[in-house]
Amino acid sequence: MLTFLAIYDDYNVISAHTPAMSQTEKDPSTELEALEAKLDTLIAQFNQVKNENKSLKVKQDALVKEKAKLLEKTTLAKTRVEAMIARLKAMEHDS
């Protein structure tokens, strides 16, 4: 199995024996450097998005827990208010 470097080396050997490149042709090492730069950029963007996603999941989990607590408090408050109203109505009927 040929590796990329073997193919690249073969290309350099071949290109060394061919006439100079025209202006429309690109130097393979320049193309390789450009691809490496693009790959580095993509890797950096991937890592940034991955970290942002992780952070957002942590925040979402915290918000879901906070929402559950607030719903529980709201339900408890509603139950207490309904009980107070029922007692007030009962006191009204007794007097």
N, CA, C and O atoms as a CHARMM CRD file, in Angstrom:
* protein
*
  380
    1    1 MET  N      0.84600  -1.18300   0.00000 PROA 1      0.00000
    2    1 MET  CA     0.00000   0.00000   0.00000 PROA 1      0.00000
    3    1 MET  C      0.89000   1.24400   0.00000 PROA 1      0.00000
    4    1 MET  O      1.80700   1.35000   0.81400 PROA 1      0.00000
    5    2 LEU  N      0.63100   2.15500  -0.88100 PROA 2      0.00000
    6    2 LEU  CA     1.41300   3.38200  -0.96300 PROA 2      0.00000
    7    2 LEU  C      0.92800   4.38800   0.06300 PROA 2      0.00000
    8    2 LEU  O     -0.27500   4.54500   0.27200 PROA 2      0.00000
    9    3 THR  N      1.83200   5.04100   0.67800 PROA 3      0.00000
   10    3 THR  CA     1.45400   6.10400   1.59500 PROA 3      0.00000
   11    3 THR  C      1.45700   7.41600   0.85500 PROA 3      0.00000
   12    3 THR  O      1.97800   7.53000  -0.25400 PROA 3      0.00000
   13    4 PHE  N      0.85800   8.41300   1.49800 PROA 4      0.00000
   14    4 PHE  CA     0.80500   9.73900   0.89800 PROA 4      0.00000
   15    4 PHE  C      2.21500  10.26100   0.63800 PROA 4      0.00000
   16    4 PHE  O      2.48100  10.82800  -0.42200 PROA 4      0.00000
   17    5 LEU  N      3.11800  10.07200   1.60200 PROA 5      0.00000
   18    5 LEU  CA     4.47900  10.58000   1.43900 PROA 5      0.00000
   19    5 LEU  C      5.18400   9.89700   0.27400 PROA 5      0.00000
   20    5 LEU  O      5.93400  10.54000  -0.46000 PROA 5      0.00000
   21    6 ALA  N      4.94800   8.59300   0.10100 PROA 6      0.00000
   22    6 ALA  CA     5.57100   7.88900  -1.01700 PROA 6      0.00000
   23    6 ALA  C      5.06500   8.45600  -2.33400 PROA 6      0.00000
   24    6 ALA  O      5.84800   8.67000  -3.25900 PROA 6      0.00000
   25    7 ILE  N      3.78300   8.69700  -2.42300 PROA 7      0.00000
   26    7 ILE  CA     3.21500   9.27000  -3.64200 PROA 7      0.00000
   27    7 ILE  C      3.76800  10.67500  -3.83900 PROA 7      0.00000
   28    7 ILE  O      4.16200  11.04800  -4.94400 PROA 7      0.00000
   29    8 TYR  N      3.79200  11.44700  -2.76400 PROA 8      0.00000
   30    8 TYR  CA     4.30800  12.80700  -2.81600 PROA 8      0.00000
   31    8 TYR  C      5.77100  12.81100  -3.25000 PROA 8      0.00000
   32    8 TYR  O      6.16400  13.61300  -4.09700 PROA 8      0.00000
   33    9 ASP  N      6.58400  11.91600  -2.67400 PROA 9      0.00000
   34    9 ASP  CA     7.99200  11.81600  -3.05100 PROA 9      0.00000
   35    9 ASP  C      8.13300  11.42000  -4.52000 PROA 9      0.00000
   36    9 ASP  O      8.97800  11.95900  -5.23600 PROA 9      0.00000
   37   10 ASP  N      7.29600  10.46900  -4.96900 PROA 10     0.00000
   38   10 ASP  CA     7.33500  10.06300  -6.37100 PROA 10     0.00000
   39   10 ASP  C      7.00800  11.24600  -7.27200 PROA 10     0.00000
   40   10 ASP  O      7.61800  11.42500  -8.32600 PROA 10     0.00000
   41   11 TYR  N      6.04100  12.04700  -6.84900 PROA 11     0.00000
   42   11 TYR  CA     5.65500  13.20800  -7.64400 PROA 11     0.00000
   43   11 TYR  C      6.80600  14.19600  -7.72400 PROA 11     0.00000
   44   11 TYR  O      7.07500  14.75300  -8.78800 PROA 11     0.00000
   45   12 ASN  N      7.48800  14.41700  -6.60300 PROA 12     0.00000
   46   12 ASN  CA     8.62600  15.34000  -6.60900 PROA 12     0.00000
   47   12 ASN  C      9.73600  14.84400  -7.52400 PROA 12     0.00000
   48   12 ASN  O     10.36300  15.64100  -8.22300 PROA 12     0.00000
   49   13 VAL  N      9.98500  13.54200  -7.52900 PROA 13     0.00000
   50   13 VAL  CA    11.01500  12.98300  -8.40700 PROA 13     0.00000
   51   13 VAL  C     10.61600  13.19500  -9.85400 PROA 13     0.00000
   52   13 VAL  O     11.43700  13.58900 -10.68200 PROA 13     0.00000
   53   14 ILE  N      9.35200  12.93200 -10.15500 PROA 14     0.00000
   54   14 ILE  CA     8.86900  13.10700 -11.52700 PROA 14     0.00000
   55   14 ILE  C      8.92600  14.58200 -11.91500 PROA 14     0.00000
   56   14 ILE  O      9.39100  14.92900 -13.00000 PROA 14     0.00000
   57   15 SER  N      8.44700  15.44700 -11.01900 PROA 15     0.00000
   58   15 SER  CA     8.40300  16.86300 -11.35500 PROA 15     0.00000
   59   15 SER  C      9.80300  17.45700 -11.46700 PROA 15     0.00000
   60   15 SER  O      9.98100  18.47000 -12.14300 PROA 15     0.00000
   61   16 ALA  N     10.79200  16.85700 -10.82600 PROA 16     0.00000
   62   16 ALA  CA    12.15900  17.35100 -10.91600 PROA 16     0.00000
   63   16 ALA  C     12.71600  17.11000 -12.30700 PROA 16     0.00000
   64   16 ALA  O     13.61800  17.82300 -12.74700 PROA 16     0.00000
   65   17 HSD  N     12.18900  16.11300 -13.00400 PROA 17     0.00000
   66   17 HSD  CA    12.67900  15.78500 -14.33000 PROA 17     0.00000
   67   17 HSD  C     11.82700  16.39300 -15.43600 PROA 17     0.00000
   68   17 HSD  O     12.12000  16.20800 -16.61700 PROA 17     0.00000
   69   18 THR  N     10.77900  17.11300 -15.06300 PROA 18     0.00000
   70   18 THR  CA     9.92600  17.72800 -16.07300 PROA 18     0.00000
   71   18 THR  C     10.28000  19.19500 -16.19500 PROA 18     0.00000
   72   18 THR  O     10.89300  19.76200 -15.29000 PROA 18     0.00000
   73   19 PRO  N      9.90400  19.81800 -17.30100 PROA 19     0.00000
   74   19 PRO  CA    10.20100  21.24300 -17.45700 PROA 19     0.00000
   75   19 PRO  C      9.51900  22.07000 -16.35500 PROA 19     0.00000
   76   19 PRO  O      8.62900  21.57700 -15.66200 PROA 19     0.00000
   77   20 ALA  N      9.93600  23.29700 -16.20700 PROA 20     0.00000
   78   20 ALA  CA     9.38200  24.17900 -15.16800 PROA 20     0.00000
   79   20 ALA  C      7.87000  24.28200 -15.30800 PROA 20     0.00000
   80   20 ALA  O      7.31700  24.20300 -16.40500 PROA 20     0.00000
   81   21 MET  N      7.20400  24.46500 -14.13400 PROA 21     0.00000
   82   21 MET  CA     5.74100  24.53000 -14.12000 PROA 21     0.00000
   83   21 MET  C      5.26600  25.83100 -14.75000 PROA 21     0.00000
   84   21 MET  O      5.90500  26.87500 -14.61800 PROA 21     0.00000
   85   22 SER  N      4.15000  25.74900 -15.42400 PROA 22     0.00000
   86   22 SER  CA     3.55700  26.96400 -15.95900 PROA 22     0.00000
   87   22 SER  C      2.90300  27.73300 -14.81400 PROA 22     0.00000
   88   22 SER  O      2.80400  27.23200 -13.69400 PROA 22     0.00000
   89   23 GLN  N      2.46500  28.93600 -15.10300 PROA 23     0.00000
   90   23 GLN  CA     1.87600  29.77200 -14.05200 PROA 23     0.00000
   91   23 GLN  C      0.53600  29.22800 -13.57900 PROA 23     0.00000
   92   23 GLN  O      0.11500  29.52400 -12.46100 PROA 23     0.00000
   93   24 THR  N     -0.14400  28.43600 -14.40900 PROA 24     0.00000
   94   24 THR  CA    -1.44400  27.89300 -14.01400 PROA 24     0.00000
   95   24 THR  C     -1.30400  26.70000 -13.08700 PROA 24     0.00000
   96   24 THR  O     -2.23000  26.38100 -12.34200 PROA 24     0.00000
   97   25 GLU  N     -0.13700  26.02900 -13.12600 PROA 25     0.00000
   98   25 GLU  CA     0.09500  24.89200 -12.23900 PROA 25     0.00000
   99   25 GLU  C      0.53700  25.40200 -10.87500 PROA 25     0.00000
  100   25 GLU  O      1.18400  26.44400 -10.76400 PROA 25     0.00000
  101   26 LYS  N      0.17800  24.65300  -9.84100 PROA 26     0.00000
  102   26 LYS  CA     0.54100  25.03600  -8.47900 PROA 26     0.00000
  103   26 LYS  C      1.60000  24.09200  -7.94300 PROA 26     0.00000
  104   26 LYS  O      1.62500  22.90600  -8.27100 PROA 26     0.00000
  105   27 ASP  N      2.45400  24.63000  -7.13200 PROA 27     0.00000
  106   27 ASP  CA     3.48200  23.83500  -6.47300 PROA 27     0.00000
  107   27 ASP  C      2.79700  22.90800  -5.47700 PROA 27     0.00000
  108   27 ASP  O      2.02200  23.38800  -4.64900 PROA 27     0.00000
  109   28 PRO  N      3.04800  21.59700  -5.51900 PROA 28     0.00000
  110   28 PRO  CA     2.38600  20.65500  -4.61100 PROA 28     0.00000
  111   28 PRO  C      2.65000  20.98200  -3.14000 PROA 28     0.00000
  112   28 PRO  O      1.77300  20.80100  -2.29500 PROA 28     0.00000
  113   29 SER  N      3.84200  21.45600  -2.84000 PROA 29     0.00000
  114   29 SER  CA     4.11000  21.77200  -1.43200 PROA 29     0.00000
  115   29 SER  C      3.28300  22.96000  -0.97800 PROA 29     0.00000
  116   29 SER  O      2.87900  23.02100   0.18300 PROA 29     0.00000
  117   30 THR  N      3.02400  23.90800  -1.87200 PROA 30     0.00000
  118   30 THR  CA     2.16600  25.05800  -1.54600 PROA 30     0.00000
  119   30 THR  C      0.73400  24.58400  -1.33500 PROA 30     0.00000
  120   30 THR  O      0.06100  25.01500  -0.39900 PROA 30     0.00000
  121   31 GLU  N      0.27500  23.70100  -2.20500 PROA 31     0.00000
  122   31 GLU  CA    -1.07100  23.14400  -2.06100 PROA 31     0.00000
  123   31 GLU  C     -1.18800  22.37200  -0.75700 PROA 31     0.00000
  124   31 GLU  O     -2.19100  22.48100  -0.05300 PROA 31     0.00000
  125   32 LEU  N     -0.16600  21.59600  -0.43800 PROA 32     0.00000
  126   32 LEU  CA    -0.17100  20.82100   0.79900 PROA 32     0.00000
  127   32 LEU  C     -0.21800  21.74400   2.01400 PROA 32     0.00000
  128   32 LEU  O     -0.95900  21.49300   2.96400 PROA 32     0.00000
  129   33 GLU  N      0.57200  22.80400   1.97900 PROA 33     0.00000
  130   33 GLU  CA     0.56000  23.76400   3.08700 PROA 33     0.00000
  131   33 GLU  C     -0.79300  24.42600   3.22300 PROA 33     0.00000
  132   33 GLU  O     -1.27000  24.63900   4.33700 PROA 33     0.00000
  133   34 ALA  N     -1.42100  24.75600   2.09900 PROA 34     0.00000
  134   34 ALA  CA    -2.74600  25.37300   2.13100 PROA 34     0.00000
  135   34 ALA  C     -3.77100  24.40600   2.72400 PROA 34     0.00000
  136   34 ALA  O     -4.61500  24.80000   3.52800 PROA 34     0.00000
  137   35 LEU  N     -3.68800  23.13500   2.31800 PROA 35     0.00000
  138   35 LEU  CA    -4.60000  22.12600   2.86200 PROA 35     0.00000
  139   35 LEU  C     -4.37200  21.93300   4.35800 PROA 35     0.00000
  140   35 LEU  O     -5.32500  21.79200   5.12400 PROA 35     0.00000
  141   36 GLU  N     -3.10600  21.92700   4.76800 PROA 36     0.00000
  142   36 GLU  CA    -2.80100  21.78300   6.19500 PROA 36     0.00000
  143   36 GLU  C     -3.36000  22.95800   6.98600 PROA 36     0.00000
  144   36 GLU  O     -3.89200  22.77400   8.08100 PROA 36     0.00000
  145   37 ALA  N     -3.24400  24.16100   6.43900 PROA 37     0.00000
  146   37 ALA  CA    -3.77100  25.34700   7.11100 PROA 37     0.00000
  147   37 ALA  C     -5.29100  25.26500   7.22900 PROA 37     0.00000
  148   37 ALA  O     -5.85700  25.58800   8.27300 PROA 37     0.00000
  149   38 LYS  N     -5.94800  24.83000   6.15300 PROA 38     0.00000
  150   38 LYS  CA    -7.40500  24.66800   6.18000 PROA 38     0.00000
  151   38 LYS  C     -7.80800  23.61100   7.19700 PROA 38     0.00000
  152   38 LYS  O     -8.77500  23.78700   7.93700 PROA 38     0.00000
  153   39 LEU  N     -7.06000  22.51200   7.22900 PROA 39     0.00000
  154   39 LEU  CA    -7.35500  21.44300   8.17800 PROA 39     0.00000
  155   39 LEU  C     -7.17800  21.92800   9.61500 PROA 39     0.00000
  156   39 LEU  O     -8.00400  21.63200  10.47800 PROA 39     0.00000
  157   40 ASP  N     -6.10400  22.67000   9.87200 PROA 40     0.00000
  158   40 ASP  CA    -5.88600  23.23100  11.21400 PROA 40     0.00000
  159   40 ASP  C     -7.02700  24.15600  11.61100 PROA 40     0.00000
  160   40 ASP  O     -7.47700  24.13900  12.75600 PROA 40     0.00000
  161   41 THR  N     -7.49600  24.96900  10.65700 PROA 41     0.00000
  162   41 THR  CA    -8.61700  25.87000  10.91900 PROA 41     0.00000
  163   41 THR  C     -9.87700  25.08200  11.24300 PROA 41     0.00000
  164   41 THR  O    -10.59900  25.40700  12.18600 PROA 41     0.00000
  165   42 LEU  N    -10.13500  24.04200  10.45300 PROA 42     0.00000
  166   42 LEU  CA   -11.32500  23.21300  10.69500 PROA 42     0.00000
  167   42 LEU  C    -11.25600  22.50900  12.04400 PROA 42     0.00000
  168   42 LEU  O    -12.25900  22.41600  12.75100 PROA 42     0.00000
  169   43 ILE  N    -10.09100  22.02000  12.39500 PROA 43     0.00000
  170   43 ILE  CA    -9.92500  21.35600  13.68700 PROA 43     0.00000
  171   43 ILE  C    -10.17100  22.34400  14.82300 PROA 43     0.00000
  172   43 ILE  O    -10.83200  22.01200  15.80700 PROA 43     0.00000
  173   44 ALA  N     -9.64300  23.55200  14.68800 PROA 44     0.00000
  174   44 ALA  CA    -9.84600  24.57900  15.71700 PROA 44     0.00000
  175   44 ALA  C    -11.32700  24.93600  15.82800 PROA 44     0.00000
  176   44 ALA  O    -11.84800  25.07900  16.93400 PROA 44     0.00000
  177   45 GLN  N    -12.00400  25.08000  14.69800 PROA 45     0.00000
  178   45 GLN  CA   -13.43500  25.38800  14.71200 PROA 45     0.00000
  179   45 GLN  C    -14.22500  24.23900  15.32700 PROA 45     0.00000
  180   45 GLN  O    -15.15200  24.46600  16.10400 PROA 45     0.00000
  181   46 PHE  N    -13.86400  23.01500  14.98300 PROA 46     0.00000
  182   46 PHE  CA   -14.53800  21.85000  15.54800 PROA 46     0.00000
  183   46 PHE  C    -14.40600  21.83900  17.07100 PROA 46     0.00000
  184   46 PHE  O    -15.38700  21.64000  17.78800 PROA 46     0.00000
  185   47 ASN  N    -13.17800  22.05400  17.55300 PROA 47     0.00000
  186   47 ASN  CA   -12.95500  22.05500  18.99700 PROA 47     0.00000
  187   47 ASN  C    -13.72600  23.17100  19.67900 PROA 47     0.00000
  188   47 ASN  O    -14.26000  22.98300  20.77300 PROA 47     0.00000
  189   48 GLN  N    -13.78900  24.33600  19.03900 PROA 48     0.00000
  190   48 GLN  CA   -14.53400  25.46000  19.60400 PROA 48     0.00000
  191   48 GLN  C    -16.02300  25.13200  19.69400 PROA 48     0.00000
  192   48 GLN  O    -16.65700  25.37600  20.72000 PROA 48     0.00000
  193   49 VAL  N    -16.57000  24.58300  18.62400 PROA 49     0.00000
  194   49 VAL  CA   -17.99700  24.23300  18.60900 PROA 49     0.00000
  195   49 VAL  C    -18.27900  23.12100  19.60800 PROA 49     0.00000
  196   49 VAL  O    -19.30900  23.13400  20.28300 PROA 49     0.00000
  197   50 LYS  N    -17.36300  22.15400  19.70500 PROA 50     0.00000
  198   50 LYS  CA   -17.53800  21.05500  20.66000 PROA 50     0.00000
  199   50 LYS  C    -17.57500  21.58900  22.08900 PROA 50     0.00000
  200   50 LYS  O    -18.42500  21.18700  22.88300 PROA 50     0.00000
  201   51 ASN  N    -16.65400  22.49400  22.41500 PROA 51     0.00000
  202   51 ASN  CA   -16.62200  23.08000  23.75500 PROA 51     0.00000
  203   51 ASN  C    -17.86000  23.92900  24.03000 PROA 51     0.00000
  204   51 ASN  O    -18.41200  23.90500  25.13000 PROA 51     0.00000
  205   52 GLU  N    -18.28500  24.67500  23.02100 PROA 52     0.00000
  206   52 GLU  CA   -19.48900  25.49400  23.17100 PROA 52     0.00000
  207   52 GLU  C    -20.71500  24.60300  23.37700 PROA 52     0.00000
  208   52 GLU  O    -21.58000  24.91200  24.19700 PROA 52     0.00000
  209   53 ASN  N    -20.78700  23.51300  22.64200 PROA 53     0.00000
  210   53 ASN  CA   -21.89600  22.57400  22.77300 PROA 53     0.00000
  211   53 ASN  C    -21.93300  21.96900  24.17500 PROA 53     0.00000
  212   53 ASN  O    -22.99600  21.84600  24.78600 PROA 53     0.00000
  213   54 LYS  N    -20.75400  21.59200  24.67400 PROA 54     0.00000
  214   54 LYS  CA   -20.66600  21.02600  26.02300 PROA 54     0.00000
  215   54 LYS  C    -21.13900  22.04700  27.06000 PROA 54     0.00000
  216   54 LYS  O    -21.88900  21.71100  27.97700 PROA 54     0.00000
  217   55 SER  N    -20.69700  23.28300  26.90600 PROA 55     0.00000
  218   55 SER  CA   -21.08900  24.35000  27.82200 PROA 55     0.00000
  219   55 SER  C    -22.59900  24.57500  27.77500 PROA 55     0.00000
  220   55 SER  O    -23.24100  24.73600  28.81300 PROA 55     0.00000
  221   56 LEU  N    -23.15500  24.58500  26.58000 PROA 56     0.00000
  222   56 LEU  CA   -24.60500  24.79000  26.43700 PROA 56     0.00000
  223   56 LEU  C    -25.39700  23.63700  27.05400 PROA 56     0.00000
  224   56 LEU  O    -26.46300  23.85900  27.62900 PROA 56     0.00000
  225   57 LYS  N    -24.89400  22.42400  26.94100 PROA 57     0.00000
  226   57 LYS  CA   -25.58000  21.28400  27.56100 PROA 57     0.00000
  227   57 LYS  C    -25.57800  21.40200  29.07700 PROA 57     0.00000
  228   57 LYS  O    -26.57300  21.08600  29.73000 PROA 57     0.00000
  229   58 VAL  N    -24.46200  21.85600  29.63700 PROA 58     0.00000
  230   58 VAL  CA   -24.37900  22.05100  31.09200 PROA 58     0.00000
  231   58 VAL  C    -25.37900  23.11900  31.52700 PROA 58     0.00000
  232   58 VAL  O    -26.09200  22.94700  32.51600 PROA 58     0.00000
  233   59 LYS  N    -25.42600  24.22200  30.78200 PROA 59     0.00000
  234   59 LYS  CA   -26.37800  25.30100  31.09800 PROA 59     0.00000
  235   59 LYS  C    -27.81500  24.81400  30.96700 PROA 59     0.00000
  236   59 LYS  O    -28.66900  25.14400  31.79000 PROA 59     0.00000
  237   60 GLN  N    -28.07600  24.02500  29.92400 PROA 60     0.00000
  238   60 GLN  CA   -29.43000  23.50800  29.72500 PROA 60     0.00000
  239   60 GLN  C    -29.83900  22.61300  30.89300 PROA 60     0.00000
  240   60 GLN  O    -30.96000  22.71400  31.39000 PROA 60     0.00000
  241   61 ASP  N    -28.94600  21.74900  31.32300 PROA 61     0.00000
  242   61 ASP  CA   -29.24400  20.86900  32.45500 PROA 61     0.00000
  243   61 ASP  C    -29.55800  21.68900  33.70300 PROA 61     0.00000
  244   61 ASP  O    -30.49200  21.36900  34.43700 PROA 61     0.00000
  245   62 ALA  N    -28.77700  22.74900  33.94600 PROA 62     0.00000
  246   62 ALA  CA   -29.01200  23.60600  35.11200 PROA 62     0.00000
  247   62 ALA  C    -30.36600  24.30000  34.99800 PROA 62     0.00000
  248   62 ALA  O    -31.08900  24.41100  35.98800 PROA 62     0.00000
  249   63 LEU  N    -30.71200  24.76300  33.80900 PROA 63     0.00000
  250   63 LEU  CA   -31.99600  25.44100  33.61200 PROA 63     0.00000
  251   63 LEU  C    -33.17400  24.47600  33.76400 PROA 63     0.00000
  252   63 LEU  O    -34.22000  24.84700  34.29600 PROA 63     0.00000
  253   64 VAL  N    -33.00400  23.26000  33.30400 PROA 64     0.00000
  254   64 VAL  CA   -34.07300  22.25700  33.44900 PROA 64     0.00000
  255   64 VAL  C    -34.30900  21.96900  34.93000 PROA 64     0.00000
  256   64 VAL  O    -35.45600  21.85900  35.36500 PROA 64     0.00000
  257   65 LYS  N    -33.22200  21.84500  35.71000 PROA 65     0.00000
  258   65 LYS  CA   -33.35900  21.60500  37.15300 PROA 65     0.00000
  259   65 LYS  C    -34.01000  22.79800  37.83900 PROA 65     0.00000
  260   65 LYS  O    -34.86700  22.63000  38.70600 PROA 65     0.00000
  261   66 GLU  N    -33.60100  24.00700  37.45100 PROA 66     0.00000
  262   66 GLU  CA   -34.18100  25.20900  38.04800 PROA 66     0.00000
  263   66 GLU  C    -35.67100  25.30600  37.71900 PROA 66     0.00000
  264   66 GLU  O    -36.47700  25.67800  38.57200 PROA 66     0.00000
  265   67 LYS  N    -36.02800  24.97300  36.49400 PROA 67     0.00000
  266   67 LYS  CA   -37.43800  24.99800  36.09200 PROA 67     0.00000
  267   67 LYS  C    -38.25500  24.01500  36.92600 PROA 67     0.00000
  268   67 LYS  O    -39.36400  24.33200  37.35400 PROA 67     0.00000
  269   68 ALA  N    -37.71100  22.83000  37.15400 PROA 68     0.00000
  270   68 ALA  CA   -38.41600  21.82400  37.95300 PROA 68     0.00000
  271   68 ALA  C    -38.63700  22.32400  39.37200 PROA 68     0.00000
  272   68 ALA  O    -39.71400  22.13900  39.93800 PROA 68     0.00000
  273   69 LYS  N    -37.60600  22.96800  39.95500 PROA 69     0.00000
  274   69 LYS  CA   -37.75200  23.51300  41.30900 PROA 69     0.00000
  275   69 LYS  C    -38.79600  24.61200  41.35000 PROA 69     0.00000
  276   69 LYS  O    -39.60600  24.66800  42.27400 PROA 69     0.00000
  277   70 LEU  N    -38.78200  25.49000  40.34900 PROA 70     0.00000
  278   70 LEU  CA   -39.75700  26.58000  40.30600 PROA 70     0.00000
  279   70 LEU  C    -41.17900  26.04800  40.12600 PROA 70     0.00000
  280   70 LEU  O    -42.11900  26.56700  40.72800 PROA 70     0.00000
  281   71 LEU  N    -41.33300  25.02400  39.30400 PROA 71     0.00000
  282   71 LEU  CA   -42.66100  24.42300  39.13600 PROA 71     0.00000
  283   71 LEU  C    -43.14800  23.80100  40.44100 PROA 71     0.00000
  284   71 LEU  O    -44.32800  23.89400  40.78200 PROA 71     0.00000
  285   72 GLU  N    -42.23000  23.16900  41.16500 PROA 72     0.00000
  286   72 GLU  CA   -42.57900  22.57000  42.45100 PROA 72     0.00000
  287   72 GLU  C    -43.00600  23.65800  43.44900 PROA 72     0.00000
  288   72 GLU  O    -43.99600  23.49500  44.16200 PROA 72     0.00000
  289   73 LYS  N    -42.25900  24.75800  43.49300 PROA 73     0.00000
  290   73 LYS  CA   -42.61000  25.86600  44.39300 PROA 73     0.00000
  291   73 LYS  C    -43.94800  26.48300  44.01200 PROA 73     0.00000
  292   73 LYS  O    -44.75600  26.81600  44.87900 PROA 73     0.00000
  293   74 THR  N    -44.17900  26.63200  42.71100 PROA 74     0.00000
  294   74 THR  CA   -45.44300  27.20400  42.23800 PROA 74     0.00000
  295   74 THR  C    -46.61700  26.31200  42.62500 PROA 74     0.00000
  296   74 THR  O    -47.65800  26.80100  43.06400 PROA 74     0.00000
  297   75 THR  N    -46.44800  25.02600  42.46300 PROA 75     0.00000
  298   75 THR  CA   -47.50900  24.07700  42.82100 PROA 75     0.00000
  299   75 THR  C    -47.79000  24.12900  44.31300 PROA 75     0.00000
  300   75 THR  O    -48.94700  24.12000  44.73300 PROA 75     0.00000
  301   76 LEU  N    -46.72400  24.18200  45.11900 PROA 76     0.00000
  302   76 LEU  CA   -46.87800  24.25900  46.56600 PROA 76     0.00000
  303   76 LEU  C    -47.58800  25.55700  46.96300 PROA 76     0.00000
  304   76 LEU  O    -48.48300  25.53500  47.80700 PROA 76     0.00000
  305   77 ALA  N    -47.20200  26.67100  46.36900 PROA 77     0.00000
  306   77 ALA  CA   -47.83700  27.95800  46.66300 PROA 77     0.00000
  307   77 ALA  C    -49.30800  27.93400  46.26600 PROA 77     0.00000
  308   77 ALA  O    -50.16000  28.43200  47.00200 PROA 77     0.00000
  309   78 LYS  N    -49.60600  27.36200  45.11300 PROA 78     0.00000
  310   78 LYS  CA   -50.99600  27.27500  44.64800 PROA 78     0.00000
  311   78 LYS  C    -51.83800  26.45000  45.62600 PROA 78     0.00000
  312   78 LYS  O    -52.96700  26.81800  45.95300 PROA 78     0.00000
  313   79 THR  N    -51.27900  25.34700  46.07900 PROA 79     0.00000
  314   79 THR  CA   -51.98600  24.48800  47.03200 PROA 79     0.00000
  315   79 THR  C    -52.26600  25.23600  48.33600 PROA 79     0.00000
  316   79 THR  O    -53.36200  25.14200  48.88900 PROA 79     0.00000
  317   80 ARG  N    -51.26900  25.97800  48.82400 PROA 80     0.00000
  318   80 ARG  CA   -51.44100  26.74000  50.06200 PROA 80     0.00000
  319   80 ARG  C    -52.49200  27.84400  49.90400 PROA 80     0.00000
  320   80 ARG  O    -53.33000  28.04100  50.78500 PROA 80     0.00000
  321   81 VAL  N    -52.44200  28.55600  48.78800 PROA 81     0.00000
  322   81 VAL  CA   -53.41300  29.63400  48.54700 PROA 81     0.00000
  323   81 VAL  C    -54.82400  29.04900  48.46000 PROA 81     0.00000
  324   81 VAL  O    -55.76700  29.61300  49.01400 PROA 81     0.00000
  325   82 GLU  N    -54.96500  27.93100  47.77100 PROA 82     0.00000
  326   82 GLU  CA   -56.28600  27.29900  47.66700 PROA 82     0.00000
  327   82 GLU  C    -56.78100  26.85800  49.04700 PROA 82     0.00000
  328   82 GLU  O    -57.97000  26.97700  49.34400 PROA 82     0.00000
  329   83 ALA  N    -55.88100  26.35200  49.88500 PROA 83     0.00000
  330   83 ALA  CA   -56.25900  25.93400  51.23800 PROA 83     0.00000
  331   83 ALA  C    -56.68700  27.14800  52.06400 PROA 83     0.00000
  332   83 ALA  O    -57.66200  27.06600  52.81100 PROA 83     0.00000
  333   84 MET  N    -55.97200  28.27600  51.94100 PROA 84     0.00000
  334   84 MET  CA   -56.34500  29.49600  52.67900 PROA 84     0.00000
  335   84 MET  C    -57.71100  30.00200  52.23300 PROA 84     0.00000
  336   84 MET  O    -58.53200  30.40200  53.05900 PROA 84     0.00000
  337   85 ILE  N    -57.95100  29.98300  50.92200 PROA 85     0.00000
  338   85 ILE  CA   -59.25300  30.43400  50.40500 PROA 85     0.00000
  339   85 ILE  C    -60.36500  29.54200  50.94500 PROA 85     0.00000
  340   85 ILE  O    -61.42800  30.02500  51.33600 PROA 85     0.00000
  341   86 ALA  N    -60.10600  28.23300  50.96000 PROA 86     0.00000
  342   86 ALA  CA   -61.11600  27.29900  51.48000 PROA 86     0.00000
  343   86 ALA  C    -61.38900  27.58700  52.95400 PROA 86     0.00000
  344   86 ALA  O    -62.54500  27.57400  53.37700 PROA 86     0.00000
  345   87 ARG  N    -60.32500  27.85200  53.75800 PROA 87     0.00000
  346   87 ARG  CA   -60.53700  28.17000  55.18800 PROA 87     0.00000
  347   87 ARG  C    -61.28900  29.47700  55.36000 PROA 87     0.00000
  348   87 ARG  O    -62.15600  29.57300  56.22900 PROA 87     0.00000
  349   88 LEU  N    -60.97900  30.48800  54.55200 PROA 88     0.00000
  350   88 LEU  CA   -61.69000  31.77700  54.64400 PROA 88     0.00000
  351   88 LEU  C    -63.16700  31.60800  54.31700 PROA 88     0.00000
  352   88 LEU  O    -64.02800  32.18600  54.98000 PROA 88     0.00000
  353   89 LYS  N    -63.45700  30.80600  53.28300 PROA 89     0.00000
  354   89 LYS  CA   -64.86600  30.56500  52.92400 PROA 89     0.00000
  355   89 LYS  C    -65.57400  29.82200  54.04600 PROA 89     0.00000
  356   89 LYS  O    -66.73800  30.09500  54.34000 PROA 89     0.00000
  357   90 ALA  N    -64.86500  28.87400  54.67900 PROA 90     0.00000
  358   90 ALA  CA   -65.46800  28.11400  55.77300 PROA 90     0.00000
  359   90 ALA  C    -65.73700  29.04900  56.95200 PROA 90     0.00000
  360   90 ALA  O    -66.78000  28.93600  57.59600 PROA 90     0.00000
  361   91 MET  N    -64.81600  29.96900  57.24500 PROA 91     0.00000
  362   91 MET  CA   -65.01300  30.93800  58.34000 PROA 91     0.00000
  363   91 MET  C    -66.18100  31.86300  58.04500 PROA 91     0.00000
  364   91 MET  O    -66.91300  32.25900  58.95200 PROA 91     0.00000
  365   92 GLU  N    -66.35600  32.21200  56.75300 PROA 92     0.00000
  366   92 GLU  CA   -67.43000  33.09600  56.33200 PROA 92     0.00000
  367   92 GLU  C    -68.79300  32.42900  56.57800 PROA 92     0.00000
  368   92 GLU  O    -69.74400  33.07000  57.02500 PROA 92     0.00000
  369   93 HSD  N    -68.85900  31.14600  56.28000 PROA 93     0.00000
  370   93 HSD  CA   -70.12800  30.41600  56.43500 PROA 93     0.00000
  371   93 HSD  C    -70.43700  30.16000  57.89600 PROA 93     0.00000
  372   93 HSD  O    -71.60700  30.04800  58.26200 PROA 93     0.00000
  373   94 ASP  N    -69.42000  30.06400  58.74400 PROA 94     0.00000
  374   94 ASP  CA   -69.62700  29.79600  60.17100 PROA 94     0.00000
  375   94 ASP  C    -70.11600  31.02400  60.91600 PROA 94     0.00000
  376   94 ASP  O    -70.75600  30.89200  61.96000 PROA 94     0.00000
  377   95 SER  N    -69.83200  32.21800  60.40800 PROA 95     0.00000
  378   95 SER  CA   -70.20700  33.40500  61.16700 PROA 95     0.00000
  379   95 SER  C    -71.56000  33.92100  60.84400 PROA 95     0.00000
  380   95 SER  O    -71.99400  34.92000  61.41800 PROA 95     0.00000
